[in-house]
């Protein structure tokens, strides 16, 4: 037992030198079906004035909530500026998909690295962005909640997130 402890103490500092973070955290998991899983995607198109916002929230039980418009309420349920002229410019609707379909979306996002905070060489070379997309997720007890523009951090993941938004933005009900 002492040898194992000494060996693990010897290797522990080297695990951080590899650039991958702690070796026991795997961001590429297999997502298990659960109603506790969820993903919230917020997309802003800043090419238009006022800014157009779309929010898509997908839950593990198959519920998809879509909000779109120019109101701050699209991305912030606790927005305070109710005197704004855009305050009421919001549409929302719900779509029910199967839990299996929701889980397939979750697994696809995990495969593209939605939980991977340690990606290297993925940053975009652009300096100005007219679009913003952010994601928050809880998938099989693994969370991601950094409020960064994914178009800047990981353009490939941003395109996958945008595909999910487009899938539910104008559904054929």
Number of C-alpha atoms within 10 A of each C-alpha: 6 7 8 9 9 11 11 11 11 11 10 13 11 11 14 12 10 10 11 15 13 14 10 7 11 12 16 15 15 14 18 16 19 17 16 12 23 23 23 20 20 24 23 21 17 14 11 10 8 12 14 18 22 25 25 26 20 26 24 25 20 20 18 20 17 23 20 23 22 23 25 23 23 25 21 11 8 8 12 11 12 12 8 10 10 15 17 14 13 16 14 13 11 14 13 13 15 12 18 15 14 25 25 15 18 27 20 16 19 19 16 17 18 26 22 16 13 11 13 11 8 12 14 13 9 8 6 7 12 10 16 17 23 20 22 18 23 18 27 17 10 14 16 15 13 12 10 12 18 22 22 19 18 19 16 16 19 22 14 15 27 18 12 16 20 13 12 19 17 9 8 6 4
